Amino acid sequence: MDPMKFSIVIPVHNAEKYLNDCIDSIYNQDVADFEIIFVVNGSNDESEDVCLLARECHSNIRVIVTDAVGVSSARNIGLREAQGEYIIFVDADDCLLPGALSAFEETCVDMPDMVTANYLRNKTKHMSGRVSDPDKMTYMRAMLDAPAFFGELDFTWQPIVTYCVFAKAFRRQFLVDNGIYFDTDLAIGEDFIFSMKSALSAKVIRCADEAVYYYRPGESTVSSRQDLQGVTKRLASAKKLLCMIPDLPDELCRAAEVKVIDIILRSIVIGASLRTDKNEALKEIRSFLIEQKLGKLFAHCRSGSLSIVSIDENICYLKMMESLREGRLTPAFKTAEKYADFLQKKNRLKRLVQG
């Protein structure tokens, strides 16, 4: 008997508003060789009931209720319980697009370790339909630094698609053999670290410029948090990546350093934007920078290496890094405060927080 093709792992936490849309999007696929694993943790709405009702209607649904906190714990539980050849992670407030599973089935025919496809967010975009098997060093440079490589391939990807786990399929045995699981100590960047570890271990990575996933940015997600806890968790993600750099191939170290700096600069601007906890946030950032001794990183980085989205962002980051190279943290924070005020007036701070 052939093994099941796909295990679709869905962490569920207070998601009743969109959960039925998510379920319908999966059962409207033109491939039926899959199981759904709902991992319900800490919900205080009707999410669990929605999952249980769906299980009554479909024999290929499993519902696991757990006290384990966080999306990483939920995904790890689903990963360990999965039986399919490939694992697809779907968030409960998102959807699979029509034809998603058939697209994954076609790209997984010769058993690559991981497949990255495209996604939609708000607007429909042209997809080139191209498929590529990049070497993992090139793939990880694009993940860590900038998506220029995908532009050369006429891919329409945004940077987020390389380091998030949505719009991807991971060969289950590959993950198990390499001990790749989500870091439960991280609440921001856990999907990035998971994708990094997967790409480092993968022998074959396939990229398809075809939309398979609809991503609905959540107002309540941790990555969207504009508060002291959001700053703290971003710094924890930067620290985790710093710890990984010594083990990376030499050709990836520079790109990883750039990614760390990008996380830190965004954290400073977010901290400077806070109303009630601004001083506490900047104090925490100051302690982090002093503890990690990042002067050398800022000394050989230029803002042009970062994933800059606007001229004003480039100017801000350039001024901040000039101060940070010299160890002058107060001027860097002042620059961040001015830029945060500018973003607030332009109603663009949310985009930076979610970036």
N, C-alpha and C positions, 0 to 999 in steps of 0.2 A: 504494500500500500504506500503510495507516494505521500511524503510529508505535506502538511498544510503549508501554503505559500506565505501568508502574512499573519502576523499578530499585531493588532492595532491596540496600543496601550494608551489609555486615556485617564490621566489624573483628574479627579473630580473634587472640587471644593467650592461650594456655594455657586453652582453654575446652572441652576435650574432655568434661568432666563433663556439660555441659548442651547441647552443640552439636547433638546429634541431636534433642533436644526442640525446639530452635529451628527446625531444618530441617523437621521434621514439621509444626510449626504453620503454616509457610508453604505447604507442599504440601497441607494440609488446607483451604485457602481455597476459596471457591466462585468465584473469579476466577483465570484461568490466564494472563492477559496480563501477564507479568512476567519479569524476569531477576533472578538473584541474583549479586552480586559479592562473593565472599569475598576479603578482603585480610588475608593471614596475615603477621604480623610478630613475630619474636622468640620464637616458641613453642618450648618444650622438652618438650612433651608430644606426644600423638598427634593434635592438632588438625588439622594439615595433612593427615594421612592420612584423617581423617574427611571433610574437604572434598573431597579427590580422589576418594574412594569415592562421595560424593554426586554428583559431576560425571559419573561413569561411568553413573549411573542416570538423570540428568536432563540434557537437552541445553541447557537455559537457565541453566546454572550456569557461571560463570567463576571461576577461582581464580588470584589474583595473590599471589605470594610476594615479600616485600620485606624489605630490611634497615632501612628507615626506621623509626625508633622512635616509638612513641606512637600513641594513638587518633586524634589530629588528622591526622597524616600518613596514616594508613590511610584515614580518611574522605575526605580530599582526593584520594587516588589513586582511590578508588571513584567519587567525584563526577566526576572528569575522564574516567573510562572509561565512565560510564553512558550509556545510549542511550534510556532511557524518558522519557516526558513529565514524570513526577514521580519524585522521589527520596524513598525512605523509609529512614531509618537505623534499624537494629536491632542491639542488642548481642547478642553470641553466647550469653550466658547468660540472655537474655530470650526472650519468645515473642510472636507475633501471636495475638490472640484470634480465635475463629471469627467470620467475617463482616467482619473488619477491612478487607480489600481492597475488598469490595463497598461498605462504608461510605465509604471514601476515594473510590471511583469515583463514587458518588452526589454527594458534596460537591465533587468536582472537575469536574463536568459543564460548568460555564461558565468553567473555567480560572482560578480564583483563584491568586494568587501563592504562598500558603501556607495550609495547613489544620492547625488544632490540634484534636485530639480528646482523649478522656479515657483513663485507664489504671487498672488494678487493681494493688494491692500488698497481698499477704497476704489481705485480706478482700474479699468481694464487697460492693459498695456500690450503692445505688440511683442510677441515671442518669436525668436528666430527659428525655433524648432531644431536647432543644432545639437548634436551629441558629441561629447569629447571624452577621452580618457587621459587626463593630465597626469604627469608624474606628481607624486605627493609633495615634493618640495615646492613646485610651482603653485599647486593648490593651496598649500599652507601660507605661502607668501601673500596670496590674494586674501586669505582668511585673516592674516595678522595685520597687513599693512594697507593695501588699497586694491580695489577691484579692477585695476588697469588690465590685468591678464584677460579677464572675461570680456572687457571691451574689445580687445584685439580679436577675440573669437566671435564678435558680434553677438555676445550674450547681453541680455537686458537686466542682469541681476543687480540688486542693491547689495551693499556690503553685508547686511544682516543675514542674508540667506546662507552664507558660508559657515557662520558660527552658531546659528540657532539649530535646534534639532528638528524643527518642523520642515516639511517638504523634503524629507530624507527617508531612505530605507537602509537599515543596517543589517548585515548578515548576522543572524543570532549567534551561530557557532563561532564566528570571528570575534564577537564581543566577549563571549564566554571564555574562549581560549586565551584571550589577552587580558582577561580580568578587568574589562572596561565597564565601569559603573559611574553613576553620578555622585559627585562630592556633596555629601549631606551637610557639610560645614558651610557651604556657600548658598546664599539666597539670591544673589545676582551673579551672573557669569557662569553658572553651573553648566549650562548648555554649551557655552563656549569652550570650557575646559574639557567637557565630554567629547566635543567635536574635534578638538585639538588632539586628544589622546587617540581617537579613532583614526584620524588622518595620519598620525605618526606611525601607527601600527599597520595600516592598510597596505596591501600589495597592489590592489586595483581599485581606483576611484573613478566613478563615472559621473559626468556632469551632463544634464539635459536641460536645455532652455525651453522648457514646457511647463506651463502653470498647472500644478497639481493640488494647490492648497490655498485656501482663503484665510488670511491672517487678520483677525480683528483685534487691534490694540486695546488692551484692557485698562480702564481707568484705575482699577484697584490692584493691579499687579505690582509686585515688589519693584520690578525694573522701571515702573513709572513713578515711583515714589519721589516726591520732592520734599523730603524732610531729613532730619538728622540720621534716622535709621537708614535711609536710602544712601546717604553719603558713607556711613560706616560700612555698609555691605559692599559698596563699590570699591572701597579701599581694601577690603578683605579679598575681593576678586583680583585686584592688582597685585596684592602680596602673593597670592597663590600662583599667578603667572610668573612673578619674579622668581619664585622657588623652582619653577619648571625650566627657566632659561638655561641654567648650567647643564641640563641634560639634553638640550636641543642640539641638532646638527648646527655647525658653525654658520652655515648659510641662512639659518632661520633666526639666529640670536638677535640680529639687528632689527628685523621686522617685529620680533616679540617685544623688544625694548620700546619701539615706537608705539606699539599697542598699549603698553603700560603707561607711557606718558600721556597718550590720548585719554585713558581712563582717569588719570590723575587730574589733568586739566579740566575735564568735564566735571569731576567731583568738586574742584575748587569753585567753579562757576555756580554749580548747584548749591554748594554751601553758602556762597556769597549772596544767593538769592533768598535765603530763608529769612523769615521775619523774627520768629521768637528764639530760634536756636542758632542764629548765625555765628555768634561768638564761640559757642561750644563746637560747632562744626569746623570752624577755621582753626580752633585750638587742636582738634583731633587730627586735622590734615597736617598741621605744623608738626605735631608729634610723630606722625607717620613719616613725613619727609626726612626729619632728623634721624629717626630710628633706622630707616632704610638706606640712608646715605646715598641719595640719588643724584648728587651733583654731577657725576660723570655722565650719567644718562642724558641730562639736560644739556651738558656741555657739547655733545656731538650730535644733537638732534636739531632739526630746523622744522618750522611749522609746515613747510611744503611737503614734508614726509607724512603728515597726518591726513586723516580723512576729512579735510576741510570742506565745508558745504557753502561757505560764503566769504566774501572779501572781508567783512567786518570780523568774522570769526578768525580769519587768518591774522588780521592785525592784532586782535586781542591775544591770541595764543603766542604770537611773536613777542609781544611786550611781556607777557607772563614768563615765557621761557628765558628771556634776557635777564629778568630779575632772579629767577630760580637758579640759573647757572652761577650767579654771583652769591647765592645764598641769602638774598634779600627777599624774605617771604612777605613782609608787610606790603611793599609796593606791588608784588604779584597779586595779593589779595585785593588791594585797592583797584587794580585793573579789572579783576574779576567782578567786583561789585558794580563798577560802571557798566561792564558788558551785560551783567545780569539785569540791571535797570533798563538797559537798551532793549534786551530781549523781552522783558515784561511789557514794555510799551508797545513793542511790535507784535506781541502775542505769539512769540516764537520760542519761549522757554520750554514748552512742552515737547517740542521737537528735539531739543538738545537733551532733555531728560530721557527720552525714549531712544535716543541714538546710541 
